Amino acid sequence: MNKKVLTLCAGLLLSGSVFAAHQAGVDWSNTLGALDNAGKYWQLNVLNFRAGTGDWTTGTTGYYLTMTEGANPTLVMAKRASGLLDESSYWTLKVIPLTAGETYPDSYCLALVEITNAEGYTLTLDKSTHGLADKNTTEANKVSRFYVRRGTNDNLTLAYYPTPGDNTDVYCLGQGTNIDTNTEAIAGKKLGTDNYPLSWKIKNIAEEALPAKELNAQLNGGFELNFSSNGEAYKNLTWAEAFGGKLTAVGVNVSDEDDIATSSDTEYYFRTSDGRYIVLDDEYLGTATSTLKGDKEAFYRGYNFTTISEHAFKNLTDKSNAKFTVFRTYDFNDKDSLIISLPEVKNIGSIGRKGLNTSTTPAKNNEEGLRLFISSVLGSDVLTTIDYTKANNKLARVKTDDYNTAQMGALAPYIKFGASNIVDWSKFAGKVWNITDEEGNVLSPKADGDIDYSKSEDYNYAQLFAPAEEVDKSNPEGQWLLDDAGNCFVNRESGEQAFLSTNNWTIRSLGGNKYALYNSRFDTDDEYTIYITEAKDAELGWTEKGYVIYDMDEEQNNGKYLSFETTFGTAYVGKDADDNVILTQDIDEAIEFRVKQMSHDFEDHDGIAAPDTLQHYTSFMNVDKDGELYVDVDTLQFFHYALYENFSEKYLMYNTKTKKFQLSDESYTGNGHENFDQEGAKYAFVVKAREDGSYILVRDYAIDYDKCINDATHNHAIQKNWNNENATFDNIFEVNFGDNALTVWNEKGTKTIKRSDKANGQAHKLYAGTQKDGFLTDMADIYNYNDNDRVTIEPTNKVEYMKFNAGLDTVKILLQRQPNFFLYEHNENGTNFLNMEHVADVEDMKAAIFVDTAYVRNNTDRPQYLLAVGAKHVDAEWDNHEDSPEIPVHMIHPDTTYGRFLVNMVDSAAAWKGSVKTNPYIHEELNDNYYYRLAFIDGIHTGDALILNTTAAKTKINLNNNNEKVCTFSFRYVDEEREGVKIETTYDGKTRGWLKYQNNVPVVTNDYEDAHVFLVDNTTTEAPTANESISAESAVSVTATDGAVTIKGAEGKNVVIATILGKVVANETINSDNETIVVPAGIAVVSVDGESFKVVVK
């Protein structure tokens, strides 16, 4: 039993001795006498209530006090059919004795009780709200004891007094709000004219006569019985031998042996395992003068059961003494007790029996005939019979003076079914299971196990199973849990239920992990052997196993090929000359894919910016350290990704019109959360890993995405999610792959988690449309196995970005489509812009550019570089203190590069005070976006920083991460040959940009397709300078002449001149505004108070 602890209290027992004085003139003996039975279950029948018209309905009604099940139980009066109801409306009453000095609040109170139903719910109200107590109810506000107050006739009210000492503040269980036509809520209502209390009648629970098939279902064609006293086995029970071993209930109307298992007869004969039949013999215990002579009219006992052969049984002219009926009873605080009666016994031996059924009509209930009974005689326990007019009384007391001097007591036995091979589902709680058949097939995650196959004659157990290669037992798709209702298995991933016991599915144990599967508990044929084995390393409760989680830093180091293994060989996902996605056996046509993790920025909704974390929830039955069952939640966590072509950055997307995959022509941002579930589904994949090393690319799954409505009317109005709750914008989203979504709740947790009931059918998957020269398409239902849905994902082992040896190099950069056009430094109105012209159009063009490292560490896939002219690189210099070895080695000068560094002038463009048309840092405007120019700025690169010297101030740019910056550049290959590159930098400090040659001017664009392809020549031996006369922004001018350099605008400043190899040839302070210094021919590096210039001296 799954005991749901909902702060409602314990079991109940009313004893007449603790009741207050009875109201004069009212006969309470019926009610209070009935309650004088320890531990018995009762029903509380509502006798009057206010109907929908507002009038009070009185008299016996079909409404009973009931506790509804679920994550949020409700106390109601529920209309039920007559007869056997359900355990949620069966209650025990336990009297709480008053303590010394304690009195009842008023004379109407008869007893103080606690009330608990057969499912473990104990009634506790919250006296502040007068509704059911919940997790928010404080201990001080809990009401779990109720006063039984007298009403009229035999009726009772159940009351509590919220204010201690105030006897006028009385609340009774009263009628709350209407729920539906058969259900009315119950709540505490203050006594008054408008809140008339509900009156209750305590009623016996009708016993249920079990059909023969129910008995025989226990052991697949039979049953066993256990006899005990208060749950303890009898140590010396005699005369019970006839009932030992396996019995079969043979319905009295059964004529064909094949019909025994399915007989619905409620009268039957008991056949033993050796084919004999049990009958009540006329032999009595002892002699004619013994204590159990059997001649007292008030009690009939002492007769023995024996067995006779089948031949003798068939020759009996009257089989009344061999007819049995078994009742299920709720006596004795035990829901599994049985009453075994002989309803048609007429005569035993020569003694007539008063009270026996002398008519020819079978007994209609258990209040006629005889009943199995245990008689205690001089210390011995004897199985015999007794005549009961009230079969649900626990004790039958005998007067000892009627039986000479013998001291006797009559004991009502606890009779239960004995061993049963029907599986107790609770044994599967708290573990993860694999389920296979004798052929090694695996229970399919789409097993239609909730279908009631007993309604069809063409059921096929094998169709529930799939070949082992189709279902991965090592991952959630092939793993099963005990469902939260405890009556079937539920798949961890698909949510499908299997072998639902409420639809008659029955599993019987065959020993060990071997079981027999039947479509009905009454079926004895056509069993299907299965094996239920605990799954290895399953990580119950939370797991990421079975789903690929890419390390995005690592993934950028290498592209991926997608392929399928077909009968024609390996078929790669490629593209043709028109960019159509195809399947090809030519690896040269294969698409190099990159993986992009789907993420969203919810910061504008008080959320976060992070990758999408997907979770799938399944409620299941768990077991705690004390062996108690409780409902828990199993969570599968994974992520989804988009695939894009390495060079074009076009995403692989599904076209719902052509039913094929294609490379997208539309721009994809991956952050459109207003319509992600429609648009994002075109690109998103969950990558399922299989034990054999292949993958399933899952798409079009149901996702409970946080969304809003963003328009003029709504302005980011938050939409409700699947469970009608506001979005949390925490980047955690519920996903369903299957179509059997169930409510999920965690009984022991502080937060209720619910699964969606809106899964849009089975998720889809990537699929190879044909085996040869085919196309890539989509297949509905990820659990529909096909050879062409297993994808191989392998690295291309090709670099994506150009790398320079040791990070220090001198290069020339030219336009691929016009290879005589080079990038170079060109001064315009005092600014050293990056320019590009035909080499023949610029006299003595100096196109060499020095490449310095910006971020090339940790094997980064996208190394970033600084580009400079007039550059001088000085290696780190250390003082080893060779003459004083005791002094630690220390750095004299760090590794440093001096020069003018290429910078995107977007910041200068933003700071420009004039119009856009006059802004020198913006070249043109296109589609509301600007083309920003680039320029060389004097600076020093040392350590992880670039310090730029501008007329306004020094600007320090940290280079300790791989984010794009205005001064960093990456060279991304755009072709299989790894020749052409697109040069990446930042566009606006936030998004990526690329270099473009726009109307004879190099600029930065934010459109990858708009960018130009360049070639990089790193074989040049030219020095990295622009021309013979260059200017820094500080107005210092350095000009090279024959055998000398002329320095202008440096009066009073220190000048250091060195060769390209670092040899200092001059170090002095300039005293003139126009100074000429003799230097040797070659490349000279001139530093003026930290500003560096590189010139070529002839």
ROMIKE-704698 format. One record per residue (C-alpha): x, y, z; residue in three letters. Coordinates in pm, whole numbers, plus 50000, padded with zeros to 5 digits. Layout:
BEGIN
XYZala;...
END
This chain:
BEGIN
500005000050000met;501255034449916asn;500625054350232lys;500255090550140lys;501135111950439val;498955142550414leu;498855154050778thr;495525137450837leu;496185113051141cys;495945076551250ala;493475047251271gly;490395047351490leu;488465026551735leu;485405036751934leu;484665019852261ser;481255023852424gly;482855027552765ser;484345061352682val;481155077552553phe;479485104752750ala;476025100052896ala;473405093552631his;470795119152551gln;467605111152737ala;464895096052523gly;467195087052233val;468235051352161asp;471965052652081trp;472535015452119ser;472655008951745asn;475345034351665thr;477435031051978leu;477054993651988gly;478314990951633ala;481365011651726leu;482204987352005asp;484294966851763asn;488054970951769ala;489704982151445gly;486714977051219lys;486284996550895tyr;483065015950843trp;481475039150594gln;480265073450698leu;477025079150513asn;475735114750471val;472095116350581leu;471315152250489asn;472895179350280phe;471955210950098arg;471045202649739ala;471715224949440gly;468385242549491thr;469395253849839gly;467035230050018asp;468245204350263trp;467895168450150thr;467265144450436thr;467145107350478gly;469545080550364thr;471485091250057thr;474165075549842gly;476855100549951tyr;479835089450160tyr;482785106550322leu;485625101350072thr;489205112650023met;490145117649658thr;493605106449547glu;496345125549372gly;498955151849441ala;496305174849592asn;493745152749768pro;490305166349851thr;487865156950127leu;484435152549969val;481115135450003met;480975114449691ala;478005096649544lys;478635059849513arg;476645030249396ala;475245007649664ser;477244978149780gly;481034976249774leu;482535010849728leu;486255019049742asp;488925021250006glu;489015059150000ser;485595058550170ser;486385031750432tyr;487275046450770trp;488335035151115thr;487415054751427leu;489815056251719lys;488655069452053val;491085093052226ile;490595089452604pro;490285121852795leu;493195130153019thr;492815134653391ala;490785165753460gly;489765169753096glu;486075173053013thr;484045175052697tyr;483355210352571pro;479595205752611asp;476955179652682ser;476475171952311tyr;479895155752284cys;479965118052311leu;483595109752229ala;486855123852091leu;488085104651788val;490675103451512glu;489555092551164ile;491685074050903thr;490675057450579asn;491905024550435ala;494365041850202glu;496235057850489gly;494745092950466tyr;494095106550813thr;491665135050845leu;493355167750949thr;491905202150892leu;493505236350911asp;491565256251169lys;492625289051008ser;491175279950666thr;488855251750775his;489945232150471gly;492275202450452leu;495645208250611ala;498555209750369asp;502305215050377lys;501785251650470asn;499655243850776thr;501455250051104thr;501335224151379glu;499335248251596ala;496625250851331asn;496225213651266lys;492995197451379val;493215159551373ser;490795150651653arg;487045154851625phe;484235153151875tyr;481385129451801val;478325150351879arg;474875136151909arg;472265146251658gly;468825131251618thr;468015094251637asn;471195074851551asp;472835103351361asn;476135119651451leu;477975151551370thr;481765155451371leu;482905187751534ala;485935207051653tyr;486405238151866tyr;489055261451715pro;489185284752017thr;490115266852339pro;487615274152614gly;485035289152378asp;482245263552359asn;480185285852133thr;482815285651859asp;481845252251711val;482755239551365tyr;481405207551212cys;482175188650896leu;479885206450658gly;479065210550294gln;481515230650084gly;481435239149716thr;479915217949445asn;482515199349239ile;480305179849002asp;476945162548996thr;478225134249214asn;480685152449437thr;480425179449702glu;483425192949888ala;483645189350265ile;485035216450489ala;484745229050844gly;481625250450877lys;480665271351180lys;477365261251330leu;474535284551238gly;471355287051042thr;473195289650712asp;475735262650790asn;473735233350908tyr;476145204950992pro;476155173150791leu;474645143450972ser;476385110150944trp;475315074150978lys;477945048051057ile;477355018750822lys;478764984150785asn;480714977450467ile;479034951650251ala;481104920750200glu;481974910549847glu;481344875149728ala;484314865149515leu;483734846249189pro;485484813249133ala;487804828448874lys;489154853249133glu;490124824949365leu;491704804549088asn;493634834648959ala;495834834449269gln;497914805149150leu;496954803748785asn;494314777048828gly;494014775149202gly;494654791149539phe;495924784749890glu;494474795350225leu;496214807450538asn;494554807150881phe;495824829251162ser;494734846351482ser;495244883851478asn;497824878251209gly;499764851951405glu;499794816351279ala;498124789751493tyr;500674767151654lys;498474736351690asn;495554740651452leu;493744707751393thr;491034695651158trp;492344719450889ala;494124692650687glu;491464692250417ala;492254728350327phe;495994722950295gly;497884728049971gly;496564741249642lys;492794741949598leu;490664748449292thr;487254765249306ala;484954746349069val;481894767348997gly;478604749649068val;477444757348715asn;480634746048541val;480254715648324ser;483394719048112asp;486824717048272glu;488044744448037asp;485574768948192asp;486824765448550ile;489404793348525ala;486904818948396thr;483824809348594ser;481964838148759ser;480004815348993asp;479994827649353thr;479164792749479glu;481724765949413tyr;483204733149524tyr;486744731149662phe;488874705349478arg;492234695449622thr;495444691649426ser;494964653549418asp;491454656549268gly;489384651349585arg;486564673849705tyr;486064689750048ile;482764683250225val;481424690550574leu;481214657150752asp;478574647451010asp;481314635951242glu;481614658751537tyr;484414664151777leu;484364641152078gly;481554619552210thr;477924625952280ala;478804639252626thr;481754660352521ser;481804697952515thr;481324700852142leu;478444676652114lys;476604701051889gly;473154698252041asp;472774734052167lys;470374754551961glu;472254787252003ala;475514775051855phe;476334749451590tyr;479864738251589arg;482064708351627gly;481744693451282tyr;484714683551075asn;485724687250711phe;486904657750513thr;487684649850149thr;486064624649922ile;487074611149583ser;485794626249261glu;483744595049199his;482084597049540ala;481504634149495phe;479754629849162lys;477474603249316asn;476284626749592leu;472604634149546thr;472864665249764asp;476044685749740lys;474854713449972ser;477444704950235asn;480234708949975ala;479204743049841lys;481374772149951phe;481304809849906thr;484294831749988val;483684867950084phe;486214895950093arg;485644915850410thr;486874947950566tyr;486454935350921asp;489244935351173phe;491184965351035asn;492454942550762asp;491594947950397lys;492674913350288asp;490544891950518ser;488264864850385leu;485094849050519ile;484464813350403ile;480904801050434ser;478734771550341leu;475584790450243pro;473314760450168glu;474004736150453val;470674719950548lys;471404690450774asn;474394674850937ile;473974639351059gly;470794631951253ser;470504665551428ile;468304692351280gly;469794726651272arg;467834757151367lys;468974787051167gly;470324767150879leu;469114774350529asn;466204750050494thr;464944765250172ser;466004754949828thr;467064790349744thr;470804796749789pro;471834822150050ala;471974857449914lys;474604869150158asn;476844857350435asn;474184859250705glu;472834824350645glu;474364790250661gly;477644781550834leu;480974798150844arg;484504784750897leu;485454791151254phe;488224783851502ile;487074769851835ser;489504770352124ser;488954739252334val;491124732252634leu;494124748652473gly;493594733752130ser;492524753351822asp;490044734551606val;488894744251256leu;485154738851247thr;481974758351171thr;479594782151339ile;476184795851254asp;476414833251210tyr;473434856051178thr;475814885251164lys;478794874850960ala;480694907151022asn;480814904451401asn;484324897751511lys;483654878151831leu;481044852251925ala;481074848252298arg;479774815852449val;478454810152792lys;480704785052964thr;477924771653189asp;476164756952885asp;479024732552833tyr;479594714453160asn;482854726153314thr;484904732653003ala;486334767452956gln;485854776152589met;486244806652370gly;485164811252010ala;487724827651784leu;487064843851447ala;490044834051231pro;491954856750998tyr;491694838650669ile;493764850750375lys;494914837750044phe;498204819750081gly;501034819049836ala;500274834949499ser;502464836149191asn;500794868249077ile;503534894149094val;503324919449371asp;504094951049174trp;505714967349475ser;508784945049427lys;509644966149122phe;509584999249311ala;512715020349334gly;514665003749052lys;515155005548675val;514314974748469trp;515024958848132asn;512294935947999ile;513034909347736thr;511464877547604asp;512884842747549glu;514114852147202glu;516134881147339gly;513694907047202asn;513304938547407val;510064954447525leu;509464983147286ser;509245018747422pro;506035021647219lys;504584989047350ala;500814992447346asp;500694976147684gly;497784997047805asp;495454980847551ile;492974956847705asp;493804926547494tyr;491284905947692ser;488644922947478lys;490164908247164ser;490854872747062glu;493724881646832asp;496144896147085tyr;499794889747017asn;502324892947298tyr;505254893047055ala;504114925746900gln;504994943147224leu;508644933947177phe;511244945046924ala;514524929246811pro;517424937247041ala;519144958946780glu;516134982146772glu;515894990847141val;518885002147346asp;518604986247691lys;521575005847823ser;519715038747779asn;516325052247890pro;514455041547575glu;514875005247683gly;514355010448056gln;511215008048266trp;510035019948606leu;507125010448827leu;504395035348741asp;503275060249006asp;500005041149050ala;501995009549123gly;500094988248871asn;502214987548555cys;505594996348405phe;506265030348250val;509045037448001asn;511565063448121arg;511695081047786glu;508495075147592ser;506115075547889gly;504365044947749glu;502745021447999gln;503124983847973ala;501094955648126phe;498534978248296leu;496964956048562ser;493704975748559thr;493304963248202asn;493674927348326asn;497354922548239trp;498854897448479thr;502464887748544ile;503204855648733arg;506544846248881ser;508344815848746leu;511294820148979gly;514294843348967gly;513964869648696asn;511704847448484lys;508004855348457tyr;504924845048263ala;502854872148098leu;499094867848060tyr;496504890647912asn;494194882548203ser;494584870848560arg;492054843948477phe;493934831248174asp;495684797848217thr;496854793347857asp;498864812447600asp;501344825847849glu;504384844747719tyr;507684840647900thr;509544872647981ile;512594882548182tyr;512614913148407ile;516184922548497thr;517524952448683glu;519214976448440ala;522914982948495lys;524245017448584asp;520825032848519ala;521145063548747glu;517565063548875leu;516065097448952gly;518295118848729trp;520495110348435thr;522015123848115glu;522945089247989lys;521885081647636gly;522045117347512tyr;525055134547356val;526225165547539ile;528745183947327tyr;531595204047472asp;531175234747259met;534785245847302asp;535965212047185glu;533415209846905glu;534775241046741gln;538055223246685asn;536615200246425asn;533765196946180gly;531545166446142lys;530425143745864tyr;526975127645886leu;526515094445711ser;524325063545691phe;525415027645639glu;523415013145350thr;523544982145136thr;525395003344879phe;528015014645128gly;528445046545326thr;526095074445220ala;527235108945336tyr;525005139045384val;526335162245117gly;525275188744871lys;525285192044495asp;526405221244278ala;523105238944348asp;523475235444726asp;520725209044744asn;521195185145034val;521795150344897ile;523105116445000leu;526385108344831thr;529085082144845gln;531675108044747asp;533225121945061ile;534395152144865asp;530725161844832glu;530035156545203ala;529015187045404ile;531295197445686glu;528855204245968phe;529405223446287arg;527345220246604val;525665250146765lys;524055246647106gln;520565261247120met;520385288747380ser;518185318047464his;518485351547631asp;515595358047867phe;517225386948048glu;514515410247926asp;512015388248112his;513895388548444asp;515415355748334gly;518855344448227ile;520915339647915ala;522065303447896ala;521925271847686pro;518535254847674asp;518395226947930thr;515775201247834leu;514245177748089gln;511795149148058his;509865139048371tyr;508345105448462thr;506585098848791ser;507305064848937phe;506965044949255met;510015046749478asn;510745031249814val;512325048750112asp;514825035350364lys;511995022350580asp;510515002350296gly;507575025650248glu;506435033249894leu;506125068849771tyr;505745086449439val;508925102049300asp;510025118848977val;512645105548734asp;514375132748529thr;516175128348198leu;518305158548108gln;519715167047768phe;520305196147529phe;519405204047172his;521605215946891tyr;521515230146542ala;523785218446259leu;525235243546015tyr;527525240945717glu;531025250145815asn;531755275945550phe;528405290945454ser;526935290045806glu;523665278545655lys;521685257045893tyr;520285222645824leu;516535227045838met;513445207045745tyr;511165220045470asn;507635209145553thr;506505215145194lys;509145195045009thr;509445169745294lys;513215172245266lys;516055187945455phe;517835217545304gln;520435243545390leu;518545273945513ser;518465305845313asp;516995325345602glu;518915341345881ser;518785321346202tyr;519375338546536thr;518415310146768gly;516835334047015asn;513325340246888gly;511555328447198his;508225343547099glu;507785316146838asn;510545291346909phe;508285261046924asp;507325267446561gln;510495282246412glu;513205266946628gly;511845232146561ala;513035235446201lys;516645234846319tyr;516755218146661ala;517955182546720phe;518405161547030val;521235136946965val;520535102747114lys;523565080347152ala;523225043047105arg;525295015547258glu;526535004746912asp;528125038946853gly;525485052346616ser;523135081246680tyr;519505090746639ile;518825127246557leu;515485135046719val;513445165046607arg;509935179446624asp;509445169846986tyr;506915185547220ala;508645212847420ile;507085234047692asp;508975265047594tyr;508845297747790asp;507185322347557lys;505685356647552cys;503525376847316ile;505545406147187asn;503445431347002asp;502025465947051ala;499065452647244thr;500775427547469his;504345440647504asn;506055408347608his;503045394447792ala;504015361247950ile;502155331047817gln;501045301748028lys;502905269047992asn;501455233947953trp;500385232848315asn;498725267048298asn;501525282948496glu;503505314148416asn;506835308648243ala;509865310148469thr;512375319948197phe;515055298748360asp;516145280848040asn;514875247348170ile;512155233247948phe;510055201747967glu;510185178647665val;508155148347564asn;509195123747294phe;506155101147334gly;502425106747313asp;501425090947643asn;501965120547873ala;500895116148235leu;500595138548536thr;503755137648745val;504055146449108trp;506585140149379asn;504885129849698glu;507855135849926lys;509125167349759gly;508275202949846thr;507505211649485lys;504995194649262thr;506275187148913ile;503725179948642lys;504145164348304arg;502375178248007ser;499185163247880asp;499695180547546lys;502485160547385ala;501965163847011asn;502395127246927gly;505615108246882gln;508705128946806ala;510325126646462his;513845117646353lys;516335122246070leu;516045095545804tyr;517775086145478ala;515005087445218gly;516555061944983thr;519625040545003gln;521475053344699lys;521665088644559asp;518755097044785gly;517735126444993phe;517575134745360leu;514085134645503thr;512055131345819asp;510325101445977met;507525103346231ala;507825082846551asp;511365079046680ile;510535043946800tyr;509605032046453asn;512775012946372tyr;514355015946028asn;517845007245905asp;518225041945759asn;517675061546079asp;521015052846246arg;523405081446183val;527175079546199thr;528765111746320ile;532515113746264glu;535025142346280pro;536355156945958thr;539755162646119asn;540135194645921lys;541065227946071val;538625256546034glu;540875286246103tyr;544275295345970met;547155293646213lys;550505311246183phe;553755295446288asn;554605305346642ala;552045333346603gly;554655357246461leu;554795362046087asp;554845387945812thr;552135384245552val;550445400645261lys;546645399145235ile;545045400744892leu;541555397944747leu;540855363044613gln;538755374244319arg;541285401844233gln;544645388044341pro;546555420144259asn;544605440044520phe;546415441544856phe;545615455445199leu;548035482345312tyr;548325512945536glu;547335546145384his;547285579945551asn;544195601345501glu;544045634945675asn;546265623145957gly;544625588946006thr;546405557545893asn;543445538645745phe;543515503645608leu;543285506445235asn;543185482444940met;544285489844585glu;545825473544284his;549535470144341val;550255488244016ala;548245518444126asp;550385525944432val;553985535644388glu;556245513444590asp;553275498044783met;554335483845117lys;551705456945173ala;553555436045432ala;551685432745767ile;553125419046086phe;551035391446255val;551225389746634asp;549405366046867thr;546325378747051ala;544665346447174tyr;546195313847056val;546325294247381arg;544715261747495asn;544595247347145asn;541815271047060thr;540065263146734asp;539735299946646arg;543085316746708pro;543025354346715gln;545815377046596tyr;546885413246602leu;547815429046270leu;550425456646275ala;552695477546061val;555795496146169gly;556155467346410ala;559045457646629lys;558965426246837his;561275423647138val;561635390447309asp;561525389047685ala;564865397547852glu;565895381148176trp;568675388648423asp;570245355848530asn;572625372048779his;575435349548670glu;577845367848899asp;575425365149193ser;573595331749164pro;571955337349503glu;569785364449347ile;566625350149179pro;566265353448806val;563955382248714his;562565397748398met;564135429748275ile;561825434847980his;558685414947888pro;557935400447548asp;556635431047365thr;555585442247021thr;555685479146931tyr;553915492746628gly;550675505146480arg;547885479546524phe;544835474746303leu;541605484546479val;537915485046385asn;537015521746425met;533445514946542val;534085532846873asp;535425563546696ser;532425562446464ala;530095562746763ala;531965591546923ala;531815613146611trp;529935645246680lys;528995653146322gly;526575637246081ser;526845601945946val;527705615645604lys;530745634145740thr;531805605945973asn;535245595045848pro;534955561446025tyr;531755550845848ile;532125543245480his;528565535645376glu;525195525145513glu;523395493645400leu;520035481145528asn;520245502845841asp;523705489045915asn;526955507945878tyr;530185497145716tyr;532905506445965tyr;536425515045853arg;539645501846001leu;542835520846087ala;546295514946230phe;546725529546581ile;550035533046761asp;550305508547047gly;552225482947250ile;551325446347286his;552725431947606thr;551425402747809gly;547675398047765asp;546955434047677ala;547165458247389leu;547685494347489ile;546665519147221leu;548005554747224asn;545415579147097thr;545195616947106thr;542565614347378ala;544035588147610ala;545615554247628lys;543195525347576thr;543935491247724lys;542295460947564ile;542505427847753asn;543345398247533leu;542835370347787asn;539725355047628asn;538515343947287asn;535795369947240asn;535985391446930glu;537485425646992lys;538065456546778val;541775447746749cys;541635409746702thr;541345391046374phe;540735354446286ser;541175338545946phe;538405313745876arg;538745290245582tyr;535885290345335val;536785261345111asp;537785225145122glu;541285233644992glu;541885256145296arg;543045285145082glu;540485313145089gly;539625329445421val;537105353645562lys;538665376645816ile;536655378646139glu;536645406146398thr;533925422446603thr;531315442446420tyr;530105464946700asp;531685450747014gly;528755426647057lys;528385406246739thr;530795390946495arg;531855409746184gly;533875402445872trp;536105422645639leu;534635433945309lys;536035453645015tyr;533285479244967gln;533755503044675asn;537545503644700asn;537555506345081val;538125477945332pro;535285478445589val;533635456445853val;530225441445777thr;527905421646002asn;526755398545721asp;528825367545659tyr;527475364245306glu;528405400645239asp;532025395345337ala;534795389845083his;537205361145058val;540915368945095phe;544135350545037leu;547055352545278val;550625351845147asp;553005344145430asn;556015339345205thr;556825376345173thr;560185389145296thr;559185425745287glu;559305446245603ala;555925454845759pro;555635492245689thr;553335512745468ala;555375538845284asn;558385561845332glu;556495588345525ser;553905578945787ile;552355598346066ser;551215588446411ala;548195604146572glu;550545622746809ser;551785645546518ala;555315630846543val;556605624646190ser;559395600246098val;560835601145745thr;563535578945599ala;566205594045375thr;569425580645234asp;571465569045536gly;569355587945789ala;565935594145943val;564325628045996thr;562165632346304ile;559735661446328lys;557575672446620gly;559655654046883ala;561425683247052glu;562255674947415gly;561435638047369lys;563675607647403asn;564335589147080val;565625553447054val;566545539746711ile;567225502846665ala;567735478946378thr;565115452446303ile;567315428346496leu;567105449946806gly;570575466246798lys;570305501746934val;572105526346705val;570925558846868ala;569525568747205asn;569215606047267glu;566905634847356thr;565835656347062ile;566435693447109asn;565005704146776ser;561605702546612asp;563295688846297asn;566125664946374glu;568075642546132thr;569955612446273ile;572385591146074val;571545553946083val;572695523845880pro;570675512545581ala;567895487545644gly;564755486445853ile;564935510546144ala;562565510246440val;562205545346582val;560635548646930ser;559655583547043val;558625582847410asp;557045548647360gly;555565555547018glu;557085532546760ser;557715538546388phe;559285514946140lys;560915529345826val;563195516745553val;566475535545531val;568145534845189lys;
END
